């Protein structure tokens, strides 16, 4: 099983949209996929859930629930491990228990592999707390979404340095060779200029265009694939997914 984390320490870059739609796209290709909501705000959970939950991610990590008990089927082949954003259990676990269980996310990944999952996609919060470090440290790959804004270039430099520290601390070679430029509008000259600057970096650059269907799909608790498979952003997600599956 391969584990992929979407992360950068900046809000509003489309991390959740990328993680959720990539997970949905993998599932549509026949890969049993788990989407793990690791953001205390629970945006991925709000997106895909249509009913109250009994168990959440913090229950697995703390040993109060089995992984199989917590999985919620969001679409054929796509399963969600949710977060209950209002009760603060994930925050409490990260602040009080995670230091005693630094390999909690490695064990979670092992559980998912044992359940037959081929991919685990982690939607991280825009922070570099102990929680995010534990998630990233357990992942095989990190993919960074950016918006076409001037300060995003600083963000990727900071993120790269932090990732290198995590890799050294965990003694792991965490792959980080893909950047997704989200919400790009090629009719804007400053967006094109930003994209050209990105291409100078030593990364594979993918783009996701501005597409009003992406947030509309979330309102209806669906991936973009289920809401409108002909939406203009779908080919962009498909290109990224193809690169992931070929790796």
N, C-alpha and C positions, 0 to 999 in steps of 0.2 A: 504494500500500500504506500502511496505517496501522500505526504502532507504538505499543504501549501498555505501560507499565511499572506493575507493582504494587509499591508501596514505602511504608514508613514505618520510622523508626529504632527500632522496638520489636519484640521477638520475641513469638511466640505470638499474633499477631493474625489469622492465617488467610491470609497473603499467598499462600502456595503453593497452598492449597486454592482460593482465588479465581482465581488465575492459571490453574491447570490446568483447572478446571471451566469457566471462561469460554472458554478456548482450545478445549476439547472441544465446548462448545455452539456456538461459531462454526463449527467444522468440521461439526457435524451440520446446520447451516443451509446447508451447501454452500459455505462460504468456506474456501479453502485457507489453513491457519493453521499458523504455526510457534510453538512454545513454546520459549523460550530460557532455559535454566537458568543464571542468573548468580549463584547463591549457591554459595560454595565448599563448603558442606556437601552440596550435590547432592540436596536433598530431592525436587525435581521429577523428577530422573533416577531416583532409587530408586523413586519412585512408578510411573513409566510403563515403566521398562526391565525386561525379563525375560531379557536375555542380555548378556554382556560387550560392551564397546564397543572399537573400534579408534581412534576419533578423538573429540575433544571440543572444546568451545568455545575453549579456549586455543590449540588447533592452528589454528583459523581465524584468530583474532586475531593470532597470531604469523606467519601466512603459511605454516605447515607443511602445511596441508590446505585444500582447496577447501570452500566451504560445502556444495555438493551432496554431497560425500563424507561429510559428518558427520551429515547429517539421518537420523534414525531414525523410521520410520513407527510411530506409537503407536496409531492408529485411522484409519479412512478419512478422508482430508482433514486429519488432524492429524499433524504431524511435530515431533519433539523434537530440539533441539541440546543434547546432554547435557554434564554435568560429571563428571569422575572425582574424587570427593571425597578419596580416600585419597592421590593422588599430588601434590596441591598445585600443579598446573600453572597453574591460573587465578590462585591467589594469587601465584605467582612472576611471572607475566606482569604482573599489576597493579602489583607492587612494583618491577619492573625495566624493563619495556618500554612500559607504557601511556603514560608521560610522553612517549615518542618517537612514539607513535601515538595522539594524542588523538582522532582521528576514526575509530578502529577500528570502533566500533559503528555509525557512519553508513555505513561501507563494507559492513558486514554487512547492514544493512537494505537497501542498494542491491542486494546480491547476492540477497537473498530476493525483492525485487520483480522482479528479472530472471528468477527461477525461477518466477514466476507466483503468488507468495503474495499474499493480500489483507490478511492480518493477521499481525503479529509481536507476540507477548505475552512480555514479559520478567518473569521472576520474580527479584526482587532480594533480596539479603541485607539484614538489618536494621542497616545501617551507612550512614555517609556518607563512605566512603573515596573515593579517586580513582576506583575501579572503579564504584561506584554513581553518582557524579557523571557519569561518561562515559556510562553507560547512560541515565540520566535526561536528560542533555543531548542525546541523539540521538532521544528519544522525541517523538511527537506529543502524547501524553497520559499523565498519571500519575493512577492511581486509588489511593486510600488506604484500606486496611482497618483498622478499629479494633475493639477489644473494648469492651463496655459497662462500662468501669472508670473511676474518678475521674481517674486520671493520664493517661488517653488524651486528654483535652482539652488538656493541656499539650503532649502529643506532636504533635497536629495544628498547634498554634501554632508550635512549633519547626520542624516540617517545612515549613510554608508559608514561613517566612522563608528557610530554606535553599534551597527551590525558587526563590524570587525571585532569590537570588544566582546560582544556576546559570543561570537564564534570562537574566539580564543578562550574565553572562560569555560565554554561548554566543550571545548576541544572537538568541534565539529566544523565541517566545511559546508556551510549553509549557502545554497545556491542563490545568487541575486544578480540576474542578468537581464531582467525584463522590467521596463517601465511602461505604464499605460497612461497616455495623455488623454484625460477625459474631458468631456464637454467642450471639445474643440470645434470651432466654427471657421472653416477655411476661407470664408469671405472677409474675415477680420485680419488685417495685415499684422497686428501684434501677435495674434495666435500663430500665424505662419512663421513669424520671426522666432517665437518661442520654440516651435517645433524644430526649426532648423538648428537652433542652439542645442536642443536635446540630441539631435542626430550626431553631434560632435562628441557626445559622451560614449563611453565604451559599454553600451547597453543595446539590447534589442528594443526598439521603440514601437509601441502599438498605439493606435488612436481609437477613441470612441467619440463619435460626433455628438453634438447637442441633439437631443431627441426627447421631445415631450412625452413620448410613449413610455419612457423608462419610469418616471415618477407616477404616471397614470397606472401602470401595471402594479406598482406597489400599493396603491390605494385599494386595488381589487384583490390584493393578497396573491398575486401571481408573478411568476417570472416573465420577462419580456417575451420569451419563447412561447409561453402559453397565452399571454395577452394578445400579442400581435407578432406572429413569426415573420411577417414581412416588414417589420419596423426597420428603419434605416440603420440602427445600431447593431442589429443582429449579425450581419457579416463581420463587423469588427470584433464582437465577442467570439465568433467562430474562428477567426484568424488567431486570436490569443489561445483559445482552447486547442486548436490544432498544434500550436507550438508547445503547449504543455504536454499533450499526449505523445508528441514525438521525442520529448526530452528523455 
